[in-house]
Amino acid sequence: MEALWAEGAKVQAYDPEAMNEAQTIFGQRDDLMLCGTKEAALRGADALLIATEWKNFRAPSFELIREQLSTPVVFDGRNLYDPAVVARHGLTYVSIGRKAA
């Protein structure tokens, strides 16, 4: 997140297991909003970045993701999704570290 903040980004984050730890590490910041749900973290965001592979992220509503993001783009650092499936839902999908088909 430090690299994002260095570029002027505001981060809305959700992790079902690490919210308390994130609050301890980062404290109160104007450029960080720790959200209570994954859906809340999407609202008005420019993009979705997936950096964890918890089970509750594995079967998302791609329609909801597309509707909530101001720019329909997903950066997936865990390669959770099939790129063709995501594309069928009108999202640009960047699968980080996966070889192109």
C-alpha positions in Angstrom: 0.0 0.0 0.0 3.0 2.3 0.6 3.7 2.3 -3.2 0.1 3.2 -3.9 0.1 6.0 -1.4 3.4 7.4 -2.8 1.5 7.8 -6.1 -1.3 9.6 -4.4 -3.8 6.8 -4.2 -6.5 6.4 -1.6 -7.0 2.8 -0.5 -10.2 1.2 0.6 -9.3 -2.2 2.0 -11.0 -5.3 3.4 -9.4 -8.6 4.6 -11.6 -10.9 6.8 -8.6 -11.8 8.9 -6.3 -8.8 9.0 -8.3 -5.7 9.8 -7.1 -5.3 13.3 -3.5 -5.9 12.3 -3.9 -3.3 9.5 -5.2 -0.8 11.9 -2.3 -1.4 14.3 0.3 -1.2 11.5 -1.1 1.8 9.6 -3.1 3.7 12.2 -5.5 6.4 11.2 -4.8 7.9 7.8 -6.7 10.1 5.4 -5.7 7.9 2.5 -6.8 4.6 4.1 -10.3 3.4 4.8 -10.6 0.0 6.4 -14.0 -1.4 5.3 -16.2 -3.8 7.2 -17.2 -5.9 4.1 -15.7 -6.7 0.8 -18.7 -5.0 -0.9 -18.1 -1.8 1.1 -14.5 -1.7 -0.2 -15.7 -1.7 -3.8 -18.0 1.3 -3.5 -16.7 4.1 -5.7 -13.2 2.5 -6.1 -11.3 3.0 -9.3 -10.1 -0.6 -9.4 -10.1 -3.9 -7.5 -6.8 -5.4 -6.4 -6.8 -8.9 -5.0 -3.9 -9.6 -2.7 -5.3 -12.5 -0.7 -7.0 -15.7 -1.5 -9.5 -16.2 1.4 -12.4 -18.5 0.5 -15.0 -15.7 0.6 -13.2 -14.1 -2.4 -13.3 -17.2 -4.6 -16.9 -16.9 -6.0 -17.7 -13.2 -6.3 -20.5 -11.5 -8.0 -18.8 -10.1 -11.0 -21.9 -8.1 -11.8 -21.7 -6.3 -8.4 -18.0 -5.7 -8.9 -18.6 -4.1 -12.3 -21.5 -2.0 -11.0 -19.5 -0.7 -7.9 -16.2 0.2 -9.6 -15.8 3.5 -11.3 -13.5 1.8 -13.8 -14.3 -1.9 -14.3 -10.8 -3.3 -13.9 -9.6 -6.2 -11.6 -5.9 -6.8 -10.8 -5.6 -10.3 -9.4 -2.4 -11.0 -7.6 -3.6 -14.5 -6.6 -5.0 -15.7 -9.9 -8.3 -16.7 -8.4 -10.4 -16.3 -11.5 -10.6 -17.6 -15.1 -9.8 -14.6 -17.3 -12.5 -15.6 -19.9 -15.2 -15.7 -17.2 -14.3 -12.3 -15.8 -14.2 -10.8 -19.3 -17.7 -12.1 -20.1 -18.9 -10.0 -17.2 -17.5 -6.8 -18.8 -14.5 -6.4 -16.6 -10.9 -5.8 -17.7 -8.9 -8.5 -15.9 -5.1 -8.4 -15.2 -3.9 -11.7 -13.9 -0.6 -10.9 -12.2 2.1 -13.5 -12.8 0.0 -15.8 -15.0 1.3 -16.5 -18.5 -1.0 -15.2 -21.3 -3.0 -17.9 -23.1 
